[in-house]
Amino acid sequence: MNKLAITRALANIVGAPFFVVIPENAEQISQVVKLAREHHLAIVPRGAGTGLCGGTTPLAGGVMISLTRMKKIFAIDYENRVARVGAGLVNLDLSNALAARGFFYAPDPGSQAASTIGGNIAANSGGPHCLAYGVTANHVLGLEIVLDNGEIVWVGGEAPGAPGYDLVGAVIGSEGTFGIITQALVKILPLPEEIRTLLAIFDSVERASHAVSAIIAAGIIPAALEMLDAISLRAVENAMHVGYPTDAGAVLLIEIDGAREGLDELQTLIGDICREFESRELRVAQTKDARAELWRGRKHALPALGRLAPNYYIQDGCVPRSKLPHVLAEIETIAKKYDLVIANFFHAGDGNLHPNILFDLRQAGAYERVIHAGKEILQLCVDAGGTISGEHGIGMEKMEYMPLIFSDADLGEMKKLRAAICPSGLFNPCKIIPHGASCAELFSNNLSRALAASGDMWI
Ligand SMILES: Cc1cc2nc3c(=O)[nH]c(=O)nc-3n(C[C@H](O)[C@H](O)[C@H](O)COP(=O)(O)OP(=O)(O)OC[C@H]3O[C@@H](n4cnc5c(N)ncnc54)[C@H](O)[C@@H]3O)c2cc1C
């Protein structure tokens, strides 16, 4: 097959890039960006590809830049509690590198064993421990970025509270549309003196949800406050054998940490609140291994659902946590309406829901039912005073739902910001902001330009 035929075949695959580049440094990325711009090719940055909103799908073909080789830890400054790392570094590798000196990197998405620091920043990822520690945005001090003219710049820096516009803040959560993050300066924290992990067992999701609100209302901010419902509990236990109760309606996985002094009182208080909402048992992990087992279950909840159905669609909405009982009951109603099974495990303390819609794509009409149910869940979150994404971002998946929370004027301002930072519009096009035309229309000459750009470089 010749080059033209291969490229045509690639272009026919939905979401396939024309080129994949795996650079080792920012200078190489700069050269690729300049070349891509010369030939008007879209550029899609990619970390580990664990994103859940289609953010790395190259809708306009073009060049995909994988950051996975740029995983160096350049410097760790324990005194000032800062680390400078390559964007392709896997999140957990940073905490593992810090552990021996008693430090860690706090943002811990469930994907932390695979996802990259750069991807976490581009998505402004959360995670179980972001309830107390804050999401990724709270832990980034500075960024090295390649702009769409190929220029390599640093924004932010070690000194906190720098004057001027918060350009670091603008790039965080921009999902690859503003520039390519190549290095990050991130905060590191000392490991807490003691950590306790509790499992509060309830007969119903409703009781567990009320306990979540009551714990926060009592002025307690646990390090983590996660919920798993009955369907998720059974799926996890069958797959992972971590000791979760399979006859419960819901559990709360609660972690408290900090100075040893005071943790006993906190644990008692949480136990009392859970009992007030008819928790039938409060288990406390007695060893480090027992704690790790409880978390292993939670962190494998998503893959465990694969045992229940051949396909699942994970939703990501956010509501004020006091609305959890109402919203979870309504999700059950939506599941019945569309004859679907929906499993819930989520960051309950943040009100960040992850209804997982289980289905079989081979069944006629299943896909349409799932899409309708997903949209109704998001509308439900918005109606409850919440929003359409708690942490997974917008990407291509939720672009059309942006008008549920933003006016035309809001979206217009976002477009202006995007055009100011990325005038060419080539970074991750056709994502986040609805654009009114298909990507194929916007990049109609893309294929011939790709061929011109490839020259003799085809491999
Ligand atoms: C099992 C599982 C559990 C998860 N749990 C959580 C969770 O608890 N919390 C949470 O928030 N998310 C979670 N996620 C979603 C996902 O892991 C996060 O969004 C993560 O931050 C993506 O990182 P990544 O390296 O895989 O990025 P990718 O998926 O490769 O990219 C994500 C987005 O960032 C852009 N991007 C990537 N790297 C760069 C870069 N260097 N410069 C500029 N843009 C870039 C991409 O273009 C894309 O738009 C989970 C996913 C899975 C599969």
The ligand as an SDF file (V2000), in Angstrom:
LIG
                    3D

 53 58  0  0  0  0  0  0  0  0999 V2000
   -9.7330    3.9860   36.0810 C   0  0  0  0  0  0  0  0  0  0  0  0
   -9.7580    5.4790   35.9480 C   0  0  0  0  0  0  0  0  0  0  0  0
   -9.9330    6.2600   37.0780 C   0  0  0  0  0  0  0  0  0  0  0  0
   -9.9520    7.6610   36.9710 C   0  0  0  0  0  0  0  0  0  0  0  0
  -10.1000    8.3900   38.1000 N   0  0  0  0  0  0  0  0  0  0  0  0
  -10.0900    9.7350   38.0150 C   0  0  0  0  0  0  0  0  0  0  0  0
  -10.2370   10.5250   39.2030 C   0  0  0  0  0  0  0  0  0  0  0  0
  -10.3470   10.0110   40.3210 O   0  0  0  0  0  0  0  0  0  0  0  0
  -10.2340   11.8670   39.0620 N   0  0  0  0  0  0  0  0  0  0  0  0
  -10.0990   12.4720   37.8310 C   0  0  0  0  0  0  0  0  0  0  0  0
  -10.1150   13.7080   37.7660 O   0  0  0  0  0  0  0  0  0  0  0  0
   -9.9690   11.7450   36.6930 N   0  0  0  0  0  0  0  0  0  0  0  0
   -9.9510   10.4120   36.7530 C   0  0  0  0  0  0  0  0  0  0  0  0
   -9.8270    9.6650   35.6190 N   0  0  0  0  0  0  0  0  0  0  0  0
   -9.6950   10.3690   34.3050 C   0  0  0  0  0  0  0  0  0  0  0  0
   -8.2330   10.5770   33.8210 C   0  0  0  0  0  0  0  0  0  0  0  0
   -7.3860    9.6070   34.3750 O   0  0  0  0  0  0  0  0  0  0  0  0
   -7.7240   11.9870   34.1580 C   0  0  0  0  0  0  0  0  0  0  0  0
   -8.4320   12.9400   33.3810 O   0  0  0  0  0  0  0  0  0  0  0  0
   -6.2180   12.1580   33.9190 C   0  0  0  0  0  0  0  0  0  0  0  0
   -5.7800   13.3920   34.4040 O   0  0  0  0  0  0  0  0  0  0  0  0
   -5.8030   12.0660   32.4580 C   0  0  0  0  0  0  0  0  0  0  0  0
   -4.3820   11.9810   32.4180 O   0  0  0  0  0  0  0  0  0  0  0  0
   -3.6480   11.3600   31.1440 P   0  0  0  0  0  0  0  0  0  0  0  0
   -2.1830   11.4920   31.3390 O   0  0  0  0  0  0  0  0  0  0  0  0
   -4.1530   10.0060   30.8660 O   0  0  0  0  0  0  0  0  0  0  0  0
   -4.1210   12.3950   30.0330 O   0  0  0  0  0  0  0  0  0  0  0  0
   -4.7930   12.0870   28.6100 P   0  0  0  0  0  0  0  0  0  0  0  0
   -6.0040   11.2700   28.7620 O   0  0  0  0  0  0  0  0  0  0  0  0
   -3.7430   11.6010   27.6700 O   0  0  0  0  0  0  0  0  0  0  0  0
   -5.2150   13.5880   28.2020 O   0  0  0  0  0  0  0  0  0  0  0  0
   -6.2290   14.2480   28.8800 C   0  0  0  0  0  0  0  0  0  0  0  0
   -6.3990   15.6560   28.2750 C   0  0  0  0  0  0  0  0  0  0  0  0
   -5.2510   16.4380   28.5480 O   0  0  0  0  0  0  0  0  0  0  0  0
   -4.5780   16.8370   27.3630 C   0  0  0  0  0  0  0  0  0  0  0  0
   -3.1520   16.6820   27.6440 N   0  0  0  0  0  0  0  0  0  0  0  0
   -2.5130   15.5630   28.0560 C   0  0  0  0  0  0  0  0  0  0  0  0
   -1.2070   15.8150   28.2810 N   0  0  0  0  0  0  0  0  0  0  0  0
   -1.0290   17.1290   28.0110 C   0  0  0  0  0  0  0  0  0  0  0  0
    0.1040   17.9900   28.0340 C   0  0  0  0  0  0  0  0  0  0  0  0
    1.3310   17.5660   28.4000 N   0  0  0  0  0  0  0  0  0  0  0  0
   -0.0610   19.2850   27.6730 N   0  0  0  0  0  0  0  0  0  0  0  0
   -1.2820   19.7610   27.3080 C   0  0  0  0  0  0  0  0  0  0  0  0
   -2.3850   18.9890   27.2650 N   0  0  0  0  0  0  0  0  0  0  0  0
   -2.2520   17.6890   27.6050 C   0  0  0  0  0  0  0  0  0  0  0  0
   -5.1000   15.9300   26.2650 C   0  0  0  0  0  0  0  0  0  0  0  0
   -5.0840   16.5710   24.9930 O   0  0  0  0  0  0  0  0  0  0  0  0
   -6.5230   15.6600   26.7590 C   0  0  0  0  0  0  0  0  0  0  0  0
   -7.3640   16.7200   26.3700 O   0  0  0  0  0  0  0  0  0  0  0  0
   -9.8120    8.2740   35.6940 C   0  0  0  0  0  0  0  0  0  0  0  0
   -9.6290    7.4810   34.5430 C   0  0  0  0  0  0  0  0  0  0  0  0
   -9.6100    6.1000   34.6730 C   0  0  0  0  0  0  0  0  0  0  0  0
   -9.3970    5.2880   33.4260 C   0  0  0  0  0  0  0  0  0  0  0  0
  1  2  1  0
  2  3  1  0
  2 52  2  0
  3  4  2  0
  4  5  1  0
  4 50  1  0
  5  6  2  0
  6  7  1  0
  6 13  1  0
  7  8  2  0
  7  9  1  0
  9 10  1  0
 10 11  2  0
 10 12  1  0
 12 13  2  0
 13 14  1  0
 14 15  1  0
 14 50  1  0
 15 16  1  0
 16 17  1  0
 16 18  1  0
 18 19  1  0
 18 20  1  0
 20 21  1  0
 20 22  1  0
 22 23  1  0
 23 24  1  0
 24 25  2  0
 24 26  1  0
 24 27  1  0
 27 28  1  0
 28 29  2  0
 28 30  1  0
 28 31  1  0
 31 32  1  0
 32 33  1  0
 33 34  1  0
 33 48  1  0
 34 35  1  0
 35 36  1  0
 35 46  1  0
 36 37  1  0
 36 45  1  0
 37 38  2  0
 38 39  1  0
 39 40  1  0
 39 45  2  0
 40 41  1  0
 40 42  2  0
 42 43  1  0
 43 44  2  0
 44 45  1  0
 46 47  1  0
 46 48  1  0
 48 49  1  0
 50 51  2  0
 51 52  1  0
 52 53  1  0
M  END
$$$$
